[in-house]
Amino acid sequence: MNDKHELDGSDVDVAKAIAEDLSVKIEFVTPAWDIITSGKWEDRWDMAMGEMAPTKARAEKLGFPAVYAYGAVVAAVHKDSKATKTSDLEGRVLGVTASTVAESYANHTLTQDWVVSGQSDAQPIKFQFTPGKVRTYATDNVALDDLRLGDGVRLDAVLANRSDLRNAIKAGYPLKELEEPLFFAPSAIAILRGDKEFSDKIAEAIQKMRDDGRLSKIMIKWYGVDRSVEK
């Protein structure tokens, strides 16, 4: 929320740009993440923005018109932790956001079976450690709140979006990032399955934003780097 108590951020800017391209008025609602991924929308919203990874399992209920960003998932520990590499997290207590690819990675069930507009690209993934226990949270920020209490107080590590972790560190959280990202996940816009016309219009809007540089500008505005490409 910004100073005007309005939703703000990269997803908000991208959604507004899509609405403008479609010549429609936009309204924002904030359902719980697990309700969004369940596909039980009941006509309460038309499009979901939340950097959702377009997995095969989700594609059974949702459609993914376009990828608009790429997120790096990293391992974070408290600054006092003796862990220096991800393999040091073997058998440790790990925090993750529920119903995310980070949770799937922690439970060794993640496959990079990303699906966009009916296309699938399955790739093998390497699990670098096996947690002793996985605790789930509503958001990355809530998990990082527990981690900042101290090394091993509630958690030994958190798997989080790199942007969320770095923002927390900038805000003064006593945390550190371990090594390179565990994996990159594409972030897709989600709609309910079955509306090809709507899907095509969203895909066209995102492509226009890529072509004219608006998508890159939005990412750089909020993150300092162009997250519209994988890097």
N, C-alpha and C positions, 0 to 999 in steps of 0.2 A: 504494500500500500504506500502511495506517495503522500506528500504533505497535504494534499487535497482529499485524502482518504479514498483514492481511486486506485484500482489495480494498475500496476505498472510493471514493465519488464519486456524482455525480448519477445516472449510469446504473445503478449498483448499487442505489441507493435506489429508483429507479423499478422496476427488475426485482423487487426484494423485495416492493414493493407489489402488483405484478401477481401474483406467486406467492401472496401472502396472499389476494388476492381469488379466485384459482382454487383455494385450499385445497390447494396442493401444496408439497412441499419443494423448495427451490431449491439448485442447485449451480453454481458458476462455473468455467468453463474459459477459457483465454486463447490461442486459435489465432491465427495470423498473419492480418492483415487481408485479404491477397489470397486466402487460403483461404476466409474467410468469404464474400467477394464472389463467389467462383467457384461457390458453391452445392454444392460437393462436401463435404457435411457428414458423410455416411456414418453417420448416427444417433449422432453424438458429442455433439450438442447440439440443442436444440429451438427456441431463440430467440436472436437476436443483438442485442446492445445496443452501439452504437458511433457514435451520431449519423450513421447512414447516410442519404445522400440517396437518395430513392426514384426513381431514373431509369428510363426505359423499358428501357434495356439490361439493367439489373439485374432488372427485373420479368420478364424472360424466364426467370429461374431462381428468383427469390425473390418472396415475397408480402409486402406492407407493410400490416399491419392498421391502424396508426394513427401519426400524427405526434404527437410528444410535446415537441418543442423546435424552435427555429429558430436557426441559426448564421450569423453574419456572417463572410464571408471577406474578409480585409483584406491589404494589402501592408505589409510591414515592412522597414525598412532599418536599417543601423547608425546610431547617433547622429551619427557623423562624416560620414555620406553627405551630398552636396550635393543629393540628390534631395528635392524638396519636394512633388511631385505624381506621381501614378501614371504619367503620360505620360513622365516622366523615366526610366522603366525600359525604354524602347525600346532593344532590342539588348543588354540587360544579361543577366548570368548569374542565373538565378532558381531557387530551391529550393522544392520542393513535396513533399507526402506522396504516395507512389505510390498509384494506384488510387482517387483521390479526385476530387471535383468541382473542387478547386483545380488539380489536374494537367490536367483537361479544359479549364479556363479558360485555363491557360498555353499549351496547344496549340491553342487556338481551336476546340475540338470540343464545347464545352459548350452544351447547349440546356436551358432550364428545363422539361424534359418530366417534371415530377414525377408519379408515379403512386402513388395510395393507394387501396386497396380497389377496384382496377379503374378508378379515375377518373384522367384525364389533363388537365393544364393546361399546355399548351406556350406559352411566351412568348419573345420575342426577347431577346437579351442583347448588350450592347455590350462589345466588347473594347477596352480603353483603351490597350493597348500590345502589341508583339510582342517577346518575349524573344529574345536572341541564342542562348541555350542554356538548356535546362531540365534540372536535376538532381533526381532523385527520392530520397526518404528514407523510412525506415520509419514515422516519426511527425513531427508538427510540431515537437516538442521537439528531435529530433535535427537537423532543418534549422536551427532557431534557435540551436542550439549552434555550428554552423558559421558562422552569420551574426555571432555575437557576437565571433568571433575578430578582426574588423576589416572595414572597408569594402573590399570587393573581394578580400579574402584568399582566400576560397573562393567566396563568393557576394556578389552585389550587393543581393539582396532575397530575401524569402521570402513566399509566399502562405500564410496560416495562418488558422485559426479565431481570431476576435478574442479569445475567452476565453483561449486558449492563449498568445497574444502578451502580453496584459495581465498574465497570471500570471507570465510570464517577466520582464517589465519590473519587476513588484513584487519579484521575487526578485533584482533587481540587474543583469539583462542590459542592456547599453548599446545599446538599440534604440529605435526610434520608429515610430509608426504613421502611414501616409500617408492623408490625406483620409478621405472616407466609405467604407464597405464597398463592395467591388466588386460583391457580390451577396449575397443571403440564400438559404440553402438549408434546406429543411425536414429535420428529423431524424426518421427513422421506425424503428420496430421492424421487424425482418426475421425471417421464417420461410420455410420451404420452401413452394413453391407446392402447392396442391391440398388443403389441410386447412381447409375453410371454417369448420367448427365451432370449431377452435382459433383461427383468425383472428378470428372474431366475439367470442369470449370475451376476447381481448386488447383488441380495440377497445372492448368494453363496460367493461373494467377501467380503461382510460385515460380514457374519458368520465366515469366515476365520480370519478376523481381530479381531473379538471378541474372537475366540478360541486361537489365538496366542498372544493376549494382545496388539496388535498394536492400536486398537481403544481406549482402556483405556489410553494408553500412549499419544495419540494425545490430548485427552480431558484434561488430567492432565497437559500436556505441556502448553496449552493455557488458562486453567481456574483454575488450581490448585486443581481441584476436578475431579472425574470420572463422567462425565455427560452422559456416555454411559448407565448408569443405573438410574432409577427413585429415586431421593432422594433430 
